[in-house]
């Protein structure tokens, strides 16, 4: 019987460095080539992107709970950790679904997996800048707040810049097609959210109706 192979720590660590650090840094320097490699060379790592998503969820909690007192905007006593993490997850999933649905209608060639990977790699600079924001919020004074605002503005610009290049690359769009895709994605996202809220509202009313009917039956017959 063939002996089961043991865990190769060196190989695992090399994979972590390549997929979690080297490729994202390569993407930041050569975004068009990197996102094309995701599409045509099977580069990038889905497990790494899932890890980035969990890191973003954790950072969202940490920034709400441990941002410096003079910069905090939310009272930690009234924060729901699970809702905060779920919010990041739901936003990511809905955005990917919206873009994928638009790409189906506009003949985009990117798969849902590729769209998700673009979304995560595009947020790689944001992830580090948000961590830097958390640290600096404990050492800067209120007069130095513009530095923190610049840090977060740069993070948002990075998401938009790399996200746009990534979507154009994986879908095979031109510049104006990419612009149109972003606009239609926002519209699709609004529609999806509206439909979800409407279904939740209808479900709540249905449950309330059933409970009312149930109470009437119990009171009438029992």
C-alpha distance (Angstrom), angle and dihedral (degrees) to the residues before:
residue distance angle dihedral
X1 . . .
X2 3.79 . .
X3 3.77 112.7 .
X4 3.81 115.0 -117.8
X5 3.79 112.0 -108.0
X6 3.79 115.1 -110.5
X7 3.78 124.1 -125.2
X8 3.82 110.6 -83.1
X9 3.80 105.0 -143.3
X10 3.80 93.6 -177.0
X11 3.80 92.4 52.9
X12 3.79 91.3 46.1
X13 3.80 92.4 50.8
X14 3.82 91.1 48.5
X15 3.80 89.0 51.7
X16 3.81 90.7 51.0
X17 3.81 91.3 50.7
X18 3.81 93.3 46.4
X19 3.79 98.0 44.1
X20 3.78 101.1 31.1
X21 3.81 102.0 38.2
X22 3.81 116.8 6.6
X23 3.80 99.2 47.7
X24 3.84 94.6 44.1
X25 3.81 89.5 49.6
X26 3.80 89.0 47.8
X27 3.82 88.0 50.6
X28 3.80 91.0 53.1
X29 3.81 91.5 53.0
X30 3.81 98.8 39.3
X31 3.81 106.8 19.6
X32 3.82 97.8 164.5
X33 3.81 92.5 51.4
X34 3.81 94.1 41.8
X35 3.80 95.6 50.7
X36 3.81 90.3 44.3
X37 3.80 87.3 53.2
X38 3.81 89.0 54.1
X39 3.80 88.5 53.5
X40 3.80 102.3 40.2
X41 3.82 107.3 16.1
X42 3.82 98.8 40.9
X43 3.80 89.9 -121.8
X44 3.77 123.1 155.3
X45 3.76 126.4 51.8
X46 3.79 129.9 -101.4
X47 3.86 92.5 -158.1
X48 3.81 89.1 52.1
X49 3.82 90.4 51.1
X50 3.80 91.1 49.6
X51 3.82 87.8 50.4
X52 3.82 89.6 51.4
X53 3.81 88.9 52.7
X54 3.81 91.7 53.8
X55 3.82 90.2 46.6
X56 3.81 89.7 52.6
X57 3.80 90.0 49.8
X58 3.81 90.4 50.2
X59 3.81 92.2 46.4
X60 3.78 90.0 51.9
X61 3.80 89.5 56.6
X62 3.81 93.9 43.6
X63 3.81 93.2 48.8
X64 3.79 91.3 51.7
X65 3.80 93.8 44.2
X66 3.80 105.0 35.8
X67 3.80 108.0 25.9
X68 3.81 110.7 130.3
X69 3.80 112.1 -79.7
X70 3.82 95.3 -115.8
X71 3.80 91.6 52.4
X72 3.78 101.5 39.3
X73 3.81 116.1 115.1
X74 3.81 100.3 -177.3
X75 3.78 128.0 59.3
X76 3.84 103.8 -122.8
X77 3.80 89.6 -147.0
X78 3.78 90.4 69.3
X79 3.79 97.3 41.4
X80 3.81 121.9 112.5
X81 3.79 108.2 -149.6
X82 3.79 94.7 -161.5
X83 3.81 93.5 48.8
X84 3.79 89.9 49.5
X85 3.80 92.4 52.2
X86 3.80 92.0 42.7
X87 3.80 89.0 51.9
X88 3.81 91.9 58.8
X89 3.80 91.4 46.1
X90 3.81 94.3 47.2
X91 3.81 93.0 46.5
X92 3.80 90.7 52.2
X93 3.80 94.8 46.7
X94 3.81 93.8 45.9
X95 3.80 92.1 48.5
X96 3.81 91.7 50.7
X97 3.81 91.9 46.2
X98 3.81 91.1 49.1
X99 3.80 93.4 50.5
X100 3.79 92.7 43.9
X101 3.81 91.5 51.5
X102 3.80 90.3 49.9
X103 3.80 91.8 47.8
X104 3.81 90.4 54.2
X105 3.81 90.0 56.4
X106 3.82 94.8 42.6
X107 3.82 97.3 44.6
X108 3.79 94.1 -109.5
X109 3.78 112.0 168.5
X110 3.80 99.0 -148.3
X111 3.79 119.2 113.0
X112 3.81 124.0 -138.1
X113 3.81 89.1 -105.3
X114 3.81 91.7 54.0
X115 3.81 91.9 47.1
X116 3.81 90.1 51.6
X117 3.80 91.5 48.8
X118 3.80 90.8 49.8
X119 3.81 89.9 50.7
X120 3.80 92.0 51.5
X121 3.81 98.3 42.7
X122 3.82 89.6 46.3
X123 3.81 87.9 58.6
X124 3.80 94.4 49.9
X125 3.86 93.7 97.7
X126 3.81 89.0 42.5
X127 3.79 89.7 54.5
X128 3.82 92.9 56.8
X129 3.80 94.6 39.9
X130 3.79 91.2 51.5
X131 3.81 89.8 50.7
X132 3.81 88.1 50.0
X133 3.82 88.8 50.2
X134 3.80 89.9 54.3
X135 3.80 92.5 51.4
X136 3.82 95.9 43.4
X137 3.81 91.8 49.3
X138 3.82 87.2 71.1
X139 3.80 96.9 50.4
X140 3.82 104.8 35.3
X141 3.78 126.6 81.0
X142 3.79 126.6 -130.1
X143 3.82 89.9 -99.9
X144 3.80 88.6 60.2
X145 3.82 93.2 53.6
X146 3.85 92.1 111.7
X147 3.81 87.5 69.5
X148 3.80 90.3 58.5
X149 3.80 91.1 45.5
X150 3.80 89.3 51.4
X151 3.79 89.6 50.0
X152 3.80 92.9 54.4
X153 3.82 93.3 41.2
X154 3.79 89.0 54.2
X155 3.80 89.1 49.6
X156 3.83 92.3 53.2
X157 3.80 91.6 46.5
X158 3.80 88.5 51.8
X159 3.81 91.8 53.6
X160 3.81 92.1 50.2
X161 3.82 94.0 43.8
X162 3.79 98.5 46.9
X163 3.80 93.5 35.4
X164 3.79 92.0 55.0
X165 3.80 93.3 47.4
X166 3.80 90.4 46.7
X167 3.80 94.7 51.3
X168 3.80 92.3 46.1
X169 3.81 89.9 50.4
X170 3.81 99.9 47.0
X171 3.82 94.7 41.3
X172 3.80 95.9 42.9
X173 3.81 92.9 -125.0
X174 3.77 129.3 157.0
X175 3.81 120.9 -128.1
X176 3.80 96.9 -88.9
X177 3.80 92.1 41.0
X178 3.80 87.1 54.0
X179 3.81 91.8 51.6
X180 3.81 90.4 49.1
X181 3.81 90.2 47.5
X182 3.82 91.3 54.2
X183 3.82 91.8 49.2
X184 3.81 92.6 47.8
X185 3.81 90.1 45.9
X186 3.82 90.4 56.4
X187 3.82 90.0 48.2
X188 3.82 91.3 48.0
X189 3.81 90.2 48.3
X190 3.81 91.1 53.0
X191 3.81 90.6 48.7
X192 3.81 92.5 48.8
X193 3.81 92.0 49.4
X194 3.82 90.6 47.6
X195 3.81 91.9 50.8
X196 3.81 91.9 47.5
X197 3.80 92.2 49.6
X198 3.81 90.7 47.1
X199 3.81 91.6 50.6
X200 3.80 91.3 47.4
X201 3.81 90.5 49.9
X202 3.81 92.2 47.9
X203 3.80 90.7 46.8
X204 3.80 90.9 51.0
X205 3.79 91.4 50.1
X206 3.81 91.0 47.3
X207 3.81 91.8 51.6
X208 3.81 90.1 48.0
X209 3.82 90.4 49.8
X210 3.81 92.8 49.3
X211 3.82 91.0 48.0
X212 3.82 90.9 50.0
X213 3.82 92.4 48.9
X214 3.79 90.0 46.7
X215 3.81 92.1 52.6
X216 3.83 91.2 48.0
X217 3.81 91.4 51.2
X218 3.81 91.8 48.7
X219 3.81 92.6 47.9
X220 3.82 93.1 45.3
X221 3.80 100.8 45.0
X222 3.80 103.6 24.2
